[in-house]
Amino acid sequence: MPFAIHTRRVVGAAAENHDLENVIAARTPLVFGLLIGLGFLLLLIAVGSPLVAFVGVVTNLASIAAAFGVAKWIFQDGHLAGALNFERQGFVDAWGPLFFGAILTGVAMDYTLFLLSSAREHYDLTDDPQYAMRMALRTSGRVVLAAAGVMVAVFLTFALSGPLAPKEMGIILAVAVFLDALLIRLVVLPVVLRIAGRAAWHRPAWLDKMLPYVRFAH
């Protein structure tokens, strides 16, 4: 006896986000692996210390985690929905992790290089890790804060938009950049390196032969 099979398609924002998530989920570990690996390699070449490069990459991941936390708290859980004039959709858009991870890695790497290059310069001159970190904050801290302030102001303009996607992008990036510059770069990173002392700037002899010589002058 012949019969027919009827199929139904699910449409809507939730279904679209689910399909997109399935497509990019397999690529996400690869993208984050490249971001972490390239970031570590860049810092290693720039400052010549494996421990400093490792700390820089780990603190970058902390900034990305903060961005995801903000995204969930505001746009998935719906906090501040009334103040920001949007309707809670119950999920964070699937493009969020890759987008925020890539943008924040680039921004955080800029700030990290500002600070660590200055600290490396002063450490090479004085062999004093405490003094090097203090001078890095004195010479580069205001530059980091000023650059972050400009970016936060630009990102917040997207919060005034009507569509949810640019609103989500602007608010999350503004909060994440603010937290990264004020807490991660100017508090957490210097504290960790001050605690590590000279060990933070140690360069093994075998690595010294492999890395190009990079000299900074501010």
NORCOR-V910336 format. One record per residue. SS is DSSP state (2 for helix, 1 for strand, 0 for the rest). PSI is psi in degrees with one decimal (NA if undefined). OMEGA is omega in degrees with one decimal (* if undefined). Layout:
SS_PSI_OMEGA ; SS_PSI_OMEGA
This chain:
0_121.9_-177.3 ; 0_148.1_177.0 ; 0_160.9_-178.4 ; 0_144.0_177.3 ; 0_122.0_179.7 ; 0_130.2_177.3 ; 0_149.2_177.6 ; 0_138.5_178.0 ; 0_135.6_177.3 ; 0_128.0_-179.4 ; 0_171.6_179.8 ; 0_174.7_-176.0 ; 2_-40.9_-178.1 ; 2_-44.3_179.5 ; 2_-39.9_178.4 ; 2_-44.2_179.3 ; 2_-37.8_179.1 ; 2_-44.5_179.1 ; 2_-42.8_179.3 ; 2_-39.3_179.4 ; 2_-40.9_178.6 ; 2_-36.2_-177.5 ; 2_-44.2_-173.5 ; 2_-9.0_-176.6 ; 2_-39.3_-178.1 ; 2_-24.8_-178.3 ; 2_-18.7_-174.0 ; 2_-47.5_178.2 ; 2_-37.5_179.7 ; 2_-44.8_-179.1 ; 2_-47.0_-179.6 ; 2_-33.9_175.7 ; 2_-42.2_177.2 ; 2_-41.9_179.4 ; 2_-45.6_-179.3 ; 2_-45.9_-178.3 ; 2_-45.7_179.7 ; 2_-37.4_177.3 ; 2_-44.0_178.4 ; 2_-43.4_-179.3 ; 2_-41.6_179.0 ; 2_-47.1_180.0 ; 2_-36.8_179.5 ; 2_-42.8_178.4 ; 2_-39.4_-174.7 ; 2_-45.6_-173.7 ; 2_-13.7_173.4 ; 0_13.6_-178.1 ; 0_121.5_178.8 ; 2_-39.5_-177.8 ; 2_-42.6_177.8 ; 2_-42.6_178.2 ; 2_-40.5_179.0 ; 2_-45.7_179.0 ; 2_-40.0_178.9 ; 2_-41.7_179.7 ; 2_-41.4_179.8 ; 2_-41.2_178.1 ; 2_-30.4_173.5 ; 2_-41.7_178.1 ; 2_-33.6_176.7 ; 2_-38.8_177.8 ; 2_-41.2_178.3 ; 2_-41.0_177.5 ; 2_-38.0_177.2 ; 2_-38.5_178.2 ; 2_-42.6_178.8 ; 2_-37.8_177.9 ; 2_-42.8_177.4 ; 2_-42.3_179.8 ; 2_-45.3_-179.4 ; 2_-45.6_-174.6 ; 2_-40.0_-176.0 ; 2_-54.8_-167.4 ; 2_-26.0_175.9 ; 2_-45.6_-178.8 ; 0_-19.8_174.0 ; 0_8.9_176.4 ; 0_140.4_-179.6 ; 0_15.7_179.8 ; 2_-40.5_179.4 ; 2_-43.6_-178.8 ; 2_-35.0_-178.0 ; 2_-0.7_173.2 ; 0_58.6_172.6 ; 0_161.0_179.9 ; 0_128.1_-177.5 ; 0_131.2_-179.8 ; 0_-7.0_174.5 ; 0_5.8_177.7 ; 0_161.7_173.8 ; 0_135.1_-177.3 ; 0_141.6_-173.8 ; 0_-25.6_179.7 ; 0_-11.7_-174.2 ; 2_-53.5_-176.4 ; 2_-46.8_-179.8 ; 2_-43.3_-177.0 ; 2_-53.3_-177.8 ; 2_-37.6_179.3 ; 2_-44.5_-178.8 ; 2_-46.9_-178.3 ; 2_-47.8_-176.1 ; 2_-31.5_175.9 ; 2_-43.0_178.1 ; 2_-44.9_-179.8 ; 2_-47.9_-178.9 ; 2_-35.0_179.8 ; 2_-37.2_175.8 ; 2_-52.0_-178.2 ; 2_-38.9_-179.6 ; 2_-42.1_179.1 ; 2_-37.2_175.4 ; 2_-51.1_-175.4 ; 2_-48.2_-172.5 ; 2_-32.8_176.9 ; 2_-40.0_176.5 ; 2_-42.9_178.2 ; 2_-40.1_178.6 ; 2_-41.8_-179.8 ; 2_-47.2_-178.3 ; 2_-30.6_177.5 ; 2_-39.8_177.9 ; 2_-31.1_-178.6 ; 2_-33.6_-170.9 ; 2_-18.4_-174.8 ; 0_27.6_-178.9 ; 0_105.0_-176.5 ; 2_-32.9_179.7 ; 2_-47.4_178.6 ; 2_-40.1_-178.7 ; 2_-41.8_-178.7 ; 2_-37.3_177.6 ; 2_-43.8_-179.4 ; 2_-33.7_177.2 ; 2_-42.9_177.7 ; 2_-37.3_-178.8 ; 2_-39.8_-175.3 ; 2_-30.7_-174.7 ; 2_-14.1_-177.0 ; 2_-43.6_-179.6 ; 2_-32.4_176.8 ; 2_-42.8_179.3 ; 2_-45.6_-179.9 ; 2_-41.8_-179.2 ; 2_-44.6_179.2 ; 2_-41.6_178.6 ; 2_-39.0_179.2 ; 2_-41.0_178.3 ; 2_-44.9_-178.5 ; 2_-39.8_178.5 ; 2_-43.6_178.8 ; 2_-40.9_179.4 ; 2_-44.9_-178.2 ; 2_-36.2_-177.8 ; 2_-21.8_176.8 ; 2_-28.0_177.7 ; 2_-22.0_179.5 ; 2_-19.9_-179.5 ; 2_-6.5_-177.2 ; 0_159.9_179.4 ; 0_-49.2_-178.9 ; 0_150.0_-174.9 ; 2_-38.4_-174.5 ; 2_-53.1_177.9 ; 2_-31.0_175.8 ; 2_-46.0_178.5 ; 2_-45.7_-179.6 ; 2_-48.4_-176.0 ; 2_-45.9_-176.7 ; 2_-46.1_-177.7 ; 2_-44.8_-179.9 ; 2_-37.9_179.5 ; 2_-47.5_180.0 ; 2_-43.0_-178.0 ; 2_-42.2_178.6 ; 2_-39.8_177.8 ; 2_-47.0_-180.0 ; 2_-38.9_-178.8 ; 2_-48.1_-176.9 ; 2_-44.6_-172.6 ; 2_-41.3_-174.0 ; 2_-50.8_-174.0 ; 2_-53.6_-174.7 ; 2_-39.2_-172.4 ; 2_-5.5_178.7 ; 2_-63.3_-172.9 ; 2_-50.8_-177.9 ; 2_-49.5_177.6 ; 2_-38.7_179.9 ; 2_-44.9_-179.7 ; 2_-42.9_-178.4 ; 2_-32.8_175.9 ; 2_-38.7_178.0 ; 2_-40.5_-179.5 ; 2_-28.2_177.4 ; 2_-139.6_-177.7 ; 2_-27.3_180.0 ; 2_-29.2_-179.4 ; 2_-32.2_-174.9 ; 2_8.1_-178.8 ; 0_135.7_177.5 ; 0_115.6_179.4 ; 0_149.6_-177.0 ; 2_-41.1_-178.5 ; 2_-33.1_178.5 ; 2_-34.0_179.6 ; 2_-32.2_179.4 ; 2_-24.7_-175.7 ; 2_-35.4_-173.4 ; 0_144.6_173.3 ; 0_153.2_179.8 ; 0_120.2_-179.4 ; 0_125.0_-179.7 ; 0_135.4_179.9 ; 0_146.6_174.5 ; 0_125.0_-178.7 ; 0_NA_*
